[in-house]
Amino acid sequence: MDDATWNSPWPTVTALHAWLTERSPVPPEQQTLLRMLKLSEEVGEVAEAVIGATGQNPRKGVSHSWQDVQAELCDVIVTAMVALTTLTPDAEGVFDAHLAKVARRSLGSG
C-alpha cells in the first residue's frame, strides 16, 4: 500500500476518545475500567450477530446478516483502539510495535 494513500484511523480515534472523555459522568479511573469492560459488551454483540446470521436461535431464526457481523467487528476494533488510547498517549506507536511483533512471530516479517 502506498503511504500517500494510507488514511490513518488514529486522528479519528483520538477525537472519539476526547469526545467520550468530555462527556463522561465518572472520574478518569472509572472511565478507564469502563472502557475496558466495553470491549466485552462489543464482543458479545459480535456473538449475537453470528448467532443471528446463522439462525442458531430457533425462537428468532435468522435475525442478522453477515454485514451485521462485519459492523459489530468494526465496533470491537474501534472500541479497542479507544481503550488503548485511554491507557497511553502513544496508542498508535504501541499498536504499531505490537503488530510488527505479531507479524515477525507469525509471518517471519515486519
GIVENRA-V471283 format. One record per residue. N is the residue number from 1. PSI is psi in degrees with one decimal (NA if undefined). Layout:
BEGIN
N&PSI + N&PSI
END
This chain:
BEGIN
1&131.6 + 2&130.2 + 3&-30.2 + 4&-24.7 + 5&-8.4 + 6&127.1 + 7&98.2 + 8&137.3 + 9&-12.3 + 10&-37.6 + 11&-38.9 + 12&-42.0 + 13&-42.6 + 14&-41.7 + 15&-40.9 + 16&-42.0 + 17&-47.3 + 18&-42.8 + 19&-46.5 + 20&-42.4 + 21&-43.9 + 22&-31.7 + 23&0.1 + 24&133.2 + 25&1.2 + 26&159.1 + 27&159.6 + 28&-38.8 + 29&-41.6 + 30&-35.7 + 31&-44.2 + 32&-50.3 + 33&-43.3 + 34&-32.9 + 35&-32.7 + 36&-42.7 + 37&-31.5 + 38&-30.6 + 39&-43.4 + 40&-40.9 + 41&-45.8 + 42&-39.6 + 43&-38.1 + 44&-35.9 + 45&-31.6 + 46&-47.3 + 47&-44.5 + 48&-41.9 + 49&-39.0 + 50&-45.4 + 51&-41.2 + 52&-36.1 + 53&-28.0 + 54&-2.5 + 55&29.3 + 56&-13.2 + 57&107.2 + 58&-28.0 + 59&-34.1 + 60&-23.5 + 61&-149.8 + 62&106.9 + 63&-6.8 + 64&165.1 + 65&169.0 + 66&-24.0 + 67&-34.6 + 68&-40.7 + 69&-44.4 + 70&-46.1 + 71&-40.4 + 72&-37.5 + 73&-40.5 + 74&-39.4 + 75&-38.9 + 76&-45.3 + 77&-47.9 + 78&-43.7 + 79&-40.8 + 80&-38.9 + 81&-40.8 + 82&-41.3 + 83&-42.8 + 84&-39.6 + 85&-30.6 + 86&-32.9 + 87&-26.9 + 88&139.7 + 89&-13.2 + 90&46.7 + 91&-42.1 + 92&-44.9 + 93&-41.8 + 94&-45.0 + 95&-46.6 + 96&-43.8 + 97&-40.2 + 98&-42.1 + 99&-39.7 + 100&-39.8 + 101&-45.1 + 102&-41.4 + 103&-43.6 + 104&-44.3 + 105&-40.7 + 106&-37.6 + 107&-10.6 + 108&25.7 + 109&-169.6 + 110&NA
END
